[in-house]
Amino acid sequence: MNAPLNQPMPLLELDVLRTFVAIADTGSFSTAASIVFRTPSAVSMQIKKLEETLGRPMFFRDARSVSLTTDGTMLLGYARRLLALNREAVSQFVTPEISGVVRFGSPDDVGERILPLVLKRFAKTHPSIAVDVVIDQSSNLIKRFEEKRLDITLLTCQKDKTPPGSEIVLTEKLVWAGAKGGAAHLQCPLPVSLWEEGCAWRAGAVEGLQTIKRDFRVAYMSAHTAGQRAAILSDLAIAPLPKSFVGDDMVILGEEDGLPPIGDYMLAMMVGAEVDPPVCAVAEHIRATFEMQAETGYFTESAFAHNATAASAA
């Protein structure tokens, strides 16, 4: 939309952008409504107003799903940056000097690769807050959270199975990973490394293999990413992994290798209903960090340094 030269450009409301991002992340107006604490009808009105303001549709809608248009995808990047910048600006004026202990839960995959970088930056900006971390399976973390033994927890989940009251902080593509130069993907039945029912990475992989009617066997079982890597690098099996987890010693296998697409997995965050300032500080830091990293898809020290101001100030 091009505004007339003699009229000011319209302003985008941050509250509306927050709703827009929630819909984009969850693929559902109703789920997004619960995240932003609004009714589905109010969320629909917000998006209608946004689309009228910009003069473009932001979503494709049908009876079963919601997806971004090309313009919606473009706006998503701007929306994430604007929300992160807002948090940075506000934190410079209203964040008090706080101290305390926060009990934080994380699944193994996040705890191994992402969490150390996140907490390292948080410790620099909030040295008086101690974060006690528990690494466990998502199902056990939910139980600990419900028993109030955790203040915040991250969880891996499928798009249509996000826990009530959770918010999505990351959506990432899952891929088949194999050893570089390996031959496990050529075997029949196909040897795969999977964990038990309930694993967010397992469901899409199994469903995809069953859809194309490819015989497979679970050759390796591990609840930890280190175990998955061992199975892949020894060429004992291939495994579904988030795309950013595939290192230089692995290759991504696809349809040309006789393997089906897997889909996405989601990382959700749950925060207690009654939280104190230290818990709020950790939660805001997590949100800001993932918003700033969403466009790159990678979590490295250099990436964090590039976005240090926004991520650490939240």
C-alpha positions in Angstrom: 0.0 0.0 0.0 1.4 3.4 -0.9 0.2 6.3 1.3 -0.5 9.6 -0.4 2.4 12.0 -0.1 0.5 14.6 1.8 -0.6 12.1 4.5 1.5 10.5 7.3 2.3 6.8 7.1 0.0 4.7 9.3 1.5 3.3 12.5 1.5 -0.4 13.3 0.3 -1.2 16.8 2.6 -3.5 18.8 -0.3 -5.2 20.4 -1.6 -6.2 17.0 1.8 -7.3 15.8 2.1 -9.5 18.9 -1.1 -11.2 17.9 0.0 -11.5 14.3 3.2 -13.3 15.4 1.3 -15.6 17.7 -1.0 -16.7 14.8 2.0 -17.1 12.4 3.8 -19.3 15.0 0.8 -21.5 15.9 -1.1 -21.6 12.6 -4.3 -21.0 14.5 -6.4 -18.0 15.5 -7.9 -19.8 18.5 -4.5 -20.9 19.9 -3.1 -17.5 19.4 -6.1 -16.0 21.2 -5.2 -18.0 24.3 -1.6 -16.8 24.1 -2.4 -13.1 23.9 -5.3 -13.4 26.3 -8.0 -12.3 23.9 -11.1 -13.8 22.5 -10.9 -15.4 19.0 -13.3 -12.7 17.7 -11.1 -10.0 19.1 -8.0 -11.6 17.4 -9.9 -11.7 14.1 -10.7 -8.1 14.4 -7.1 -7.2 15.1 -5.9 -9.0 11.9 -8.7 -7.5 9.8 -7.6 -4.0 11.0 -3.9 -4.9 10.2 -4.8 -6.1 6.7 -6.9 -3.0 6.1 -4.0 -0.8 7.3 -1.5 -2.4 5.0 -3.9 -3.0 2.1 -2.7 -6.6 1.8 -3.9 -10.0 3.1 -1.5 -11.5 5.6 -2.9 -15.0 5.8 -4.3 -17.8 3.7 -7.3 -19.2 5.5 -9.2 -22.4 5.0 -11.3 -24.7 7.2 -8.3 -26.6 8.6 -5.3 -24.3 8.6 -3.9 -20.8 8.5 -0.7 -19.9 6.7 1.2 -16.8 5.8 1.0 -15.1 2.4 4.1 -13.7 0.8 3.4 -10.3 2.3 2.7 -11.9 5.7 6.1 -13.6 5.6 7.7 -10.3 4.9 5.8 -8.6 7.8 6.7 -11.4 10.2 10.4 -10.4 10.1 9.6 -6.8 10.7 7.1 -7.7 13.5 9.7 -9.8 15.4 12.3 -7.0 15.2 9.8 -4.3 16.3 8.7 -6.4 19.3 12.2 -7.1 20.3 13.2 -3.4 20.0 10.2 -2.4 22.1 11.4 -4.8 24.9 14.9 -3.4 24.6 13.7 0.2 24.8 11.3 -0.4 27.7 13.8 -2.3 29.7 16.2 0.6 29.7 13.7 2.6 31.8 11.6 0.3 33.8 13.7 -2.8 34.6 14.7 -2.5 38.3 17.8 -4.0 39.9 16.5 -7.4 40.9 17.8 -10.5 42.5 16.6 -14.0 43.3 16.6 -17.6 42.1 14.7 -18.9 39.0 14.0 -22.6 38.6 14.2 -23.3 34.9 13.5 -26.4 32.9 14.7 -27.3 29.5 14.6 -30.4 27.2 18.0 -32.0 26.4 18.3 -30.7 22.8 17.8 -27.1 23.8 19.9 -27.5 27.0 22.8 -28.8 25.0 23.1 -26.4 22.1 21.0 -23.2 22.8 20.6 -22.7 26.5 24.3 -22.1 27.5 24.4 -19.2 25.1 21.1 -17.8 26.3 22.0 -18.0 30.0 25.5 -16.7 29.4 24.1 -13.4 28.0 21.5 -13.2 30.7 24.1 -13.6 33.4 26.0 -10.5 32.1 22.9 -8.3 32.3 21.3 -9.8 35.4 24.3 -10.9 37.6 22.1 -10.9 40.8 19.7 -13.5 39.4 20.7 -17.2 39.8 19.1 -19.6 37.3 18.9 -23.3 38.5 18.5 -25.5 35.4 16.8 -28.9 35.2 17.3 -30.9 31.9 14.7 -33.6 31.3 12.1 -34.9 28.8 9.3 -32.5 28.0 6.7 -34.8 29.6 8.6 -34.8 32.9 9.2 -31.0 32.7 5.4 -30.4 32.3 4.8 -32.5 35.4 7.5 -30.6 37.4 5.9 -27.3 36.2 2.4 -28.4 37.2 3.8 -29.4 40.7 5.3 -25.9 40.9 8.8 -27.3 41.1 9.7 -25.1 38.1 9.1 -21.4 37.5 9.7 -21.5 33.7 10.1 -24.4 31.3 10.8 -24.9 27.7 9.2 -27.8 25.9 9.4 -29.4 22.5 6.1 -30.2 20.9 4.2 -30.7 17.7 2.2 -27.9 16.1 -1.2 -29.3 16.9 -0.2 -30.4 20.5 1.0 -27.3 22.3 0.3 -27.5 26.0 -2.5 -25.2 27.3 -1.1 -21.9 28.5 2.2 -22.2 26.6 3.6 -19.7 24.1 5.6 -20.7 21.0 9.1 -19.2 21.0 10.6 -21.1 18.0 9.4 -23.1 15.0 12.0 -25.0 13.1 12.1 -27.4 10.2 12.9 -31.1 10.9 15.2 -32.9 8.5 16.6 -36.4 8.1 20.3 -36.4 9.1 22.8 -39.1 8.1 26.5 -39.6 8.3 28.6 -37.8 5.7 29.4 -40.5 3.2 27.2 -43.0 5.1 25.0 -45.8 3.7 22.5 -46.3 6.4 19.8 -44.6 4.4 20.2 -47.2 1.6 19.4 -50.2 3.8 16.1 -52.0 3.9 14.4 -51.9 6.3 15.6 -48.4 7.0 17.5 -48.1 10.3 16.3 -45.1 12.3 17.2 -43.6 15.6 14.1 -42.4 17.5 12.9 -42.0 21.1 9.6 -43.2 22.5 6.0 -42.1 21.9 5.6 -38.4 22.8 8.8 -37.2 21.3 8.1 -34.2 19.1 10.6 -35.3 16.5 9.3 -38.9 16.3 5.7 -38.4 15.2 6.3 -36.6 11.9 9.2 -39.0 11.0 7.1 -42.1 11.6 4.0 -40.7 9.9 6.1 -39.7 6.8 7.7 -43.2 6.5 4.3 -44.9 6.8 2.8 -42.5 4.2 5.4 -43.5 1.6 5.2 -47.2 2.8 8.9 -47.4 3.4 9.9 -50.3 5.8 11.9 -49.2 8.8 13.2 -50.4 12.1 14.1 -48.5 15.2 17.8 -49.4 15.4 18.9 -47.0 18.1 16.9 -45.4 20.9 18.1 -42.4 22.9 16.4 -39.5 24.7 19.4 -37.3 24.3 20.8 -35.5 21.2 24.3 -36.8 22.0 23.0 -40.3 21.6 21.2 -39.4 18.3 24.5 -37.9 17.0 26.4 -41.1 18.0 23.9 -43.2 16.0 24.2 -41.0 13.0 28.0 -40.5 13.0 28.6 -44.3 13.4 26.3 -44.8 10.4 24.1 -47.2 12.5 21.0 -45.2 11.6 19.6 -41.9 10.3 17.5 -39.7 12.5 15.1 -36.7 12.4 16.8 -33.6 13.7 16.2 -29.8 13.7 17.9 -28.4 10.6 20.2 -26.2 12.8 21.4 -29.3 14.6 23.0 -30.8 11.5 26.7 -30.2 11.7 29.5 -30.4 9.1 30.0 -34.1 9.8 26.4 -34.9 8.7 24.3 -34.6 5.6 20.7 -33.7 5.1 18.8 -36.5 3.3 15.6 -35.8 1.3 13.2 -37.1 -1.2 16.0 -37.8 -3.7 17.2 -40.4 -1.1 13.8 -41.9 -0.8 12.8 -40.1 2.4 9.7 -38.1 3.1 9.5 -34.6 4.5 9.0 -34.5 8.2 7.5 -31.1 8.9 8.3 -28.7 11.8 8.7 -29.0 15.5 8.0 -26.2 18.0 9.6 -25.0 21.1 7.1 -23.7 23.6 7.6 -21.9 26.9 5.4 -22.1 30.0 5.6 -19.5 32.7 3.8 -19.7 36.1 0.6 -17.6 36.5 2.0 -15.8 39.6 5.6 -14.7 38.9 8.0 -12.5 40.6 10.4 -10.0 38.9 13.3 -12.5 38.5 11.1 -14.9 36.7 9.7 -12.2 34.5 13.2 -11.1 33.6 14.2 -14.6 32.5 11.0 -15.0 30.5 11.5 -11.7 28.7 15.1 -12.5 27.9 14.0 -15.9 26.4 11.4 -14.2 24.3 13.7 -11.5 23.0 16.5 -13.9 22.2 14.3 -16.2 20.1 12.7 -13.3 18.4 16.0 -12.0 17.3 17.3 -15.4 16.2 14.2 -16.5 14.4 15.3 -15.1 11.0 18.7 -16.8 11.0 17.7 -20.2 12.3 21.0 -20.6 14.0 22.2 -20.2 17.6 25.9 -19.5 17.7 28.1 -17.2 19.8 28.7 -14.9 16.8 24.9 -14.7 16.1 24.3 -13.8 19.7 27.0 -11.2 19.7 25.5 -9.7 16.5 22.1 -9.2 18.3 23.6 -8.7 21.8 21.9 -5.4 22.6 18.3 -6.5 22.0 18.7 -10.0 23.4 20.5 -9.1 26.6 18.5 -5.9 27.5 15.2 -7.8 27.6 
